[in-house]
Amino acid sequence: MIHVVLTDPYNRPVSNLRISLTPRCNLSCIYCHAEGEHSPADSMSIGEIREILRIADKFGIRHVKFTGGEPLLRPDLTEIISSVPKSMESSITTNGILLASLAMDLKKAGLIRLNVSLDSLNHETYKRITGSDRLSEVLAGIDAALEVGLKPIKLNMVVLSGINDSEIEDFFAFVRGRRDLILQLIELMHFSGCTEHGDLAVLERDLEKRSKTIMTRRMHHRKKYCLDGAEVEVVRPLHNTEFCRFCNRLRVTSDGKLKPCLLRADNHIDIRGKRGEELEALFIQAVTKREPFYK
């Protein structure tokens, strides 16, 4: 039974939880910010994750997304997904390398949909960005996920100037006419240490001119563009003045800390090993620390 709906001091309700399951990854992307995690500490146990999900459910949180690192590296991933309360929708963000062999098991465990990181459709460029050429495995994983009904699939493309920005039209063609594929063009985060920022402002103006339909999503108030059968979203956390205003997300690091804001690391709440009323109180405390990074 829901006894409190979590709302921060800026009247933003929290309805979305993002849980990092591991800092480990099988790629070395040049822009990776590791969800703000740089600690080798042990990841949470499945028991700790189940308790977090139970408390989140009590607070009316209705969406949970599992991330990493690379979450498919967790051998107990299907058990974790099976633990998600029935009232919650579960999704996952993955690089897709292991997806082909796990898609069916993920679907049976209750996973609804997923995001796949895909920054290039060119083998050499993919290798330059990620450190190894696993593109064929990723594409096979996308096909397998669609086949078992994990959809829609959002393809996350981080736009890197002079590296992959020339492929944007190729990505439009890749998703065009495929209703279950959505392209997300993502602005490079400033704390990643990578300087190849793509100019998404120019790109977004071009999309506005070319699109037959433009919709505004509730989360982050970002635009969704529909052009010639291709569905495209632009994610601009650094230059979208409404990104913070409409944020509804609370994050959990893989080593058990509540993270009120993606862009801050100085207000984490340690919940490792906490349960019941103590954990509930820490959820409330974390939400009171939420404030827009960009005001």
N, C-alpha and C positions, 0 to 999 in steps of 0.2 A: 504493500500500500504506500502511495506517495504521500509523505508528510511535509516535504518542503520542495518547492521548485527553485533551483539554484539561479539566483539573479545577482549580478555584480553591482557595485556602487554606481555604475553608469547605465543601469537599467537594461543590461544585456543578459537575456536568459541563456543558460548553458544547457544545450541539448545534445551536444556532440562530444564524444570522448575519443582521443587518439592515443593509442598505447604502443610504444616502441617495445618490441619483444626481444631484440638483441642489437648490440652495436656492430656485430659481425656482418661482413658483406663479402661477396665473391666477385666484386668489381672494385675498381679504384677510380671513380669518376673525378675529373679534374675540378669540378665545381662543388663537390660534396660538402655539405655542412653537417652531416651526421646527426641531423635533428638536434643540433646543439650539444651532442654527447661526445665527449672525448676521454671518458674514463674507462679503464679496463675492468671495472667492477663486475661481479657476477650478475647475470640477468635474474629477474624475478622468477620464482617458481610458478608452476601452474596453479598451485594452491593460492598463492598471493594474488595472481591475476583473477582467479575466480572470485575472491573476496572483493576485489576492486569492482568487478562487474556487478556483483550483488548489491553493493552500496550505490553504484551509479544507477542501477535500476530503481532503487528506492527513491532516488532524487529525480526520477522522471527522464533520465538521459535515454534517448531513443536511437542513437546511432553510435556505433563504435567502429573505428578503423584501426587495423593492426599494421604497424610499420616496422622498420628496422633503423639502421642496417637493412639486411635482407631477411624478412620474416620467414621465408620458406626454408631457411637454414635451421629453424627450430624443429627438432624431431617430433615434438609433441604438439605441433601446430593444429592438426585436426582435432585433437582433444580440447585445445583452447577454444577453437571456434565452436565446438559442440557445447561448450560451457556458457556461451552467450545466452542470456535470458530471452525467452520467446518474444518478449515485447520490444526487443532491440534488433535493429538491422545491422548486420555485420558486413564489412568490406575490408579490403586489404590493398596496400601499395607494395608492388614487387617489381624487380627488374626483369622478371619473366623467364630467367634462365632455367629454373627448375619447374616451371609451370606445366609443361606438357605432361609430365609424369604424375603430377599431383592434382590436376584440374578436377578429375572425377571425385577424388577423395574429399577435396575442399567443398565441392558442391554437396556431396552427401552429408558432410559435417554441418551444413547450414549456411555456408558463405553465400551472400547474395550477388555481389558484384566486386569489381576490382579496378585499380589503376595500374597501368604498366608503364614504367619509365622507358622511353624509346626516343633517343636524341638524334638518331640518324638512320636512314635506310640504305646508307652506303657502308660497305664493310670496312673500308679503310678509315673513314671518318668515325664510325662507331668505335673502332679500336683506339683511335686517337683520344676520344673523349673518355672511354671507360677503362682503357688499359688492356683489353683483350677483345678478340673478335668472337663474340657469342651471338651475333645478330640472328643467325639461322635458328638457334635454339629459342630465342625470344619470339620470333615470328611463328615458330611451331607452337609455342606456348599460347600465344594469342588465339590461334586457330583452334587449339584444343579447348580453351576456356569458352569460346563461343559455341563450340559443338556441344558442350555439356550444359550450356545455359547460364553461364556466369556472365551476366550482361545487365546494363551496358558496360563496356570496357572503355575507360578513359585512357588515352595515350598521352603521357606527360612528356612534352618536348621542352627542355630548357633551351631557350634561344641564345646562341653564342655567336657574337659578331665575328665574321670572317672564318668561322668553322662550320656551322651547320645552317646559318640563316638563308643560304641559297637553296636549301631543300624544302622550304616551307610550302611551295607550290606542289612538290612531290608528296608531301604529307596530306595536302588537300585532296590530291588524287587518290591517295591510299584509303582515306576514309569516305570518299564520295560514294554515295549510293549504298553505304553499309550502315543501316540504321542503328546497329548495336555498337558502333565505334564512334567515339567523340574525341576530337583532338583538343588538347589543352596546351596552349602556348604559354610558357612560364617565364616570367622575368627572373633574371639571375639575382639571387640574394646577395646583399653587399658583404655579409660576413663569411662568404665562402672562400675568399682568398683568390678567386678567379676574376680577371678583369675584362673578359670578353663580353661585355654587356650588349645584348641585342636591343635595338631601338623599337620597343613595342608600342610607343606612342604613334609613330609613323605607320606601323603595321595596323594598329587599331583604326586609325583614320581611313586606311585603305579598305579594311573590312567593312566599315560603316557604309562606304560608297558602293561596295560590291554586293552586299547582303540584301536579300529579298525580305528577310525577317530578322529582327533583333529583339531578343528577350533579355530581361534583367533577372538574375538569380537572387534569391533571398540571401544566401550566404555570401558575405563580402560585397553584395550588390554589384557583382561583376556581370559583364555582358556575355550573351551567347549569340553567336552569329550563324545564320543559316544561308549558305551560298552554294547554289547549284548542287544540292544534295550532300554537301559537306557540313557537318555540325562542328563549330569551333568556339572554344572559350579562351579568353585571354586573362591570365592570372598575373596581376601587377601589385604585389604587396607593398612595393616601395613608392609607387606613384598613384595608386588608387586611394583617394582621400577617404573613401567610404569603406576600405578594406577592414580597418579596425572597428569602425562604428558598428558593423554588422557581424562581427566575429561571434560565434556561438560555441567555441571549442575550448576544451580543457585537455591538456596533454599529460601523459605519464611517461617518464623516462624508463629505459629498460632496467635501471638499477633502483627503481622504486621511488621516484620523486614526482610530485605533482608540479607541473610547469604551467603557470597561468598565461604565459605569453611566449610565442615562438621566438620573438626577437630579444628576449631578456633571459639572463641566467642568474640574476641576483635576487630572485624572489621565490626560489623553489621550496617546496614543502616535503620533507622526508616522510614517506608513509611506509617504509620497508617494515614488513612484519606486523603492521597494525591491522586491527580487526574491529568489527562491530561499531559501537558508539564512538570509540576513539577515532576510528577511520572516518566516520561521518563528520565529526568535528573538524578534522583536517581538510576534508573536502570543502566544507563551509569556509574555513580559513583561507584556503587557496583562492576561492572565488572572490572573497573580499579583497584580495590582492590584485585582481584583474583590473587593468586600466588600459585604454587605447595607447599603443606606442606612438601612433601618429594622431595627434589631436587636432 
